[in-house]
């Protein structure tokens, strides 16, 4: 975990110097501290979310996704305590009142924070101190930002950091675990069952594996469907199943070469830009639009029609 007192002392020392350079450096150190606080929480929840599942890299957005998909309590203030006496067999507590009869010793606490406010502060520190502002016409370009504005944001950052001085632990997920083995690479994929949603796409935890799965949540069971794109070989008409993630990685005009498992012929898969017209349906004119979209074009490597 981060040594927050050391980080605060460093920032306050830089602010005390008062120069434009030291204030700019202090803003950078505050940004790095925010990132460390957030990424420590990602590290604690990595067992329940693949790196490839992360949609954004900004620290607060990472924490937000973890809270939605892996650990709903990741940004919540929590205290962990343990009873001084063990539970007697046959006399296990069943109600809240039963638990309150025990005497507890505090093990540690996790400090909660507002994800949106942390994200705004992280962005503001960059905007006012770490980037040159676009100049107005006939105005000189300044390397450094407004010192008063920077000091104000640094004070906000230090106030935030001081709340973390009492943090002694970061809690992992307390939800029910649901797991299965990836058929492709045999990696164990674990997820928080309470946060899985029907239609959700998840990746294999192995960064070298291209398997992805669609979640289907039923009344009693959670199932996972492997994602494939069916490709018919032009040489032998055999249908080959190509991992969807490989196709999703394509960038125009690159091509993906896939070998037919039946005859060994190669098929090239590439993206093609097309224009699609969404026509009026059921008398609703709000569906009429012309837009650009990406479609799949599959061509045989031998140039067959």
C-alpha positions, 0 to 999 in steps of 0.5 A, a space after each residue: 500500500 501507498 505511504 500516504 504520509 510520505 506523499 503528503 510531506 513531499 507535496 507540502 515541501 514542494 508547495 512551501 518552495 513556492 516557485 512555478 517549477 516546484 508547484 508544477 512538480 507538486 501537481 505531478 506528484 499529486 496526480 501520481 498519488 491519485 493513480 497509486 491510490 486507485 491502482 492499488 484497488 485494481 491490484 486487490 481485485 485483479 482476481 475477478 477482472 481481466 486486464 483486457 476487460 478494462 474499458 478505460 485506463 484513467 484511475 477513477 474510471 478503472 475504480 468505477 468499473 471494478 465497483 460495477 463488475 468485480 468488487 462493489 465495495 472497492 470505494 466504500 469506507 469499511 472497518 474489519 473486526 474480529 471477535 476475541 472469542 471463537 464461535 462455539 460449535 453448535 452455538 453459531 450466531 444467526 441474527 444480528 443481535 447474536 453477533 453484537 454479543 461478541 466483543 470485537 478487535 479492529 483489524 483495519 479499515 478501508 477509506 471510502 472516496 467519491 469516484 467522480 470527485 477524485 476523477 475531476 481533481 485528477 483532471 484539473 491538476 493536469 489541466 491547470 498545471 501540466 499542460 500549456 494553455 492554448 494562447 489567445 491571439 497576440 498573447 504570449 505562450 506561458 509554460 507554467 499555469 496560474 500559481 494561485 489556481 495550482 495552489 488551490 488544487 494542490 490544497 484540495 489534493 492534500 486534504 483528500 490524501 489526509 483522509 487516507 492516513 488512517 487506511 490500513 487495508 484494502 478489502 477484496 471482493 466479498 461477493 459469491 464467486 463464480 468460476 470456470 476453466 477456459 477451454 482454450 488455455 485452461 486458465 481459471 476465470 473467476 468472477 463476482 457472481 453478484 455483479 455478472 449481467 446477461 449479455 456482458 462480454 468477458 475476456 480470458 484472464 490469460 493475456 495471451 489467450 484470445 477467448 472471450 465469452 458472453 454471460 447468460 444469467 438464468 434464474 438458477 445458473 450462470 452460463 458462458 458462451 464462447 464468442 466466434 465468427 463463422 467463416 465458410 471456406 470458399 474451397 470446401 464449404 467447411 464452416 470454420 469458427 474464428 475467435 471474435 476477439 481476433 476479428 475485433 482487433 482488425 483495423 482497416 485495411 489489415 487482413 486476418 488470415 485463417 486456415 481452413 481446418 478441413 482442407 488447409 486453404 487460407 481465407 482472408 478476413 478484413 474490414 470493409 467500410 460501407 454506407 448503411 441506410 436505416 429505413 423507416 419501420 412501423 411508421 416511426 420516422 425517428 429511425 431514418 438516418 444515413 450513417 457510416 458503419 463497419 461490416 465484415 468482408 470475407 475473401 478467399 486468399 486464392 481470389 475465388 468469387 
